[in-house]
Amino acid sequence: MQGKDAAEQTTITVAKIEAALKKAGCKLSDLTQMTIFVTEIRDMGAVSKALGKALKGSVVTSTLVAVSALAVPGLVVEIESMGVVGS
């Protein structure tokens, strides 16, 4: 688990998504949808701010879901994403 809070975990997770996209010949602007799972709904603002900074104006539909826990202890944010090659 990396990152001490929701904002840091979001930034780290987006960097991992970006690296995976790059390996596939894509970039963050190719993302079309994200589902963000948080253990504390009050973290919504921090997560949204971190996403906005990382995505730099890209248009991505998203859903935020509050859950009671995530699979890894200490993890407070999990992001599932989908993109379209050549979007």
C-alpha positions in Angstrom: 0.0 0.0 0.0 1.4 3.4 -1.0 0.2 6.8 0.0 -0.8 8.1 3.4 -4.2 9.6 2.5 -6.9 9.6 -0.3 -5.2 12.4 -2.3 -1.8 10.6 -2.3 -3.3 7.2 -3.1 -5.3 8.8 -6.0 -2.2 10.4 -7.4 -0.2 7.2 -7.2 -3.0 5.1 -8.7 -3.4 7.5 -11.6 0.4 7.3 -12.2 0.1 3.5 -12.3 -2.9 3.7 -14.8 -0.9 6.1 -16.9 2.1 3.7 -17.0 -0.2 0.8 -18.0 -1.8 3.0 -20.7 1.7 4.0 -22.0 2.7 0.3 -22.4 -0.4 -0.1 -24.5 0.5 2.9 -26.7 -2.1 5.1 -25.0 -2.3 8.1 -22.7 -4.6 9.4 -20.0 -6.6 11.4 -22.6 -7.7 8.0 -24.0 -9.6 7.2 -20.8 -13.3 7.3 -21.2 -14.6 6.1 -17.8 -13.5 5.7 -14.2 -15.1 4.1 -11.2 -13.5 5.3 -8.0 -14.1 3.4 -4.8 -13.4 5.2 -1.5 -13.8 4.0 2.1 -14.7 7.5 3.3 -17.2 9.6 1.3 -15.7 12.7 2.9 -12.6 12.1 0.9 -14.5 12.9 -2.3 -13.1 16.5 -2.5 -9.5 15.4 -2.1 -9.9 12.6 -4.7 -11.6 14.9 -7.2 -8.9 17.5 -6.8 -6.1 14.9 -7.3 -7.9 13.5 -10.3 -8.4 17.0 -11.8 -4.7 17.8 -11.4 -3.7 14.4 -12.9 -6.1 14.4 -15.8 -5.5 18.0 -16.8 -8.7 18.8 -18.4 -9.4 15.4 -20.0 -13.1 14.6 -20.2 -13.7 11.3 -18.4 -17.0 10.1 -17.0 -16.8 8.9 -13.5 -18.7 7.3 -10.7 -17.7 7.6 -7.0 -18.7 4.7 -4.8 -18.3 4.6 -1.0 -17.5 1.1 0.3 -17.0 -0.2 3.8 -13.5 -1.5 3.0 -11.1 -2.4 0.2 -9.1 -5.6 -0.2 -5.8 -4.2 1.0 -5.6 -3.0 4.6 -4.9 0.8 4.7 -6.1 1.3 1.1 -8.7 4.1 1.0 -9.0 4.6 -2.8 -9.3 2.1 -5.6 -9.8 3.2 -9.2 -11.1 1.1 -12.1 -10.7 2.7 -15.5 -11.5 2.1 -19.2 -10.3 3.8 -22.3 -10.5 3.7 -26.0 -7.4 3.4 -28.2 -7.3 6.2 -30.6 -10.2 8.1 -28.9 
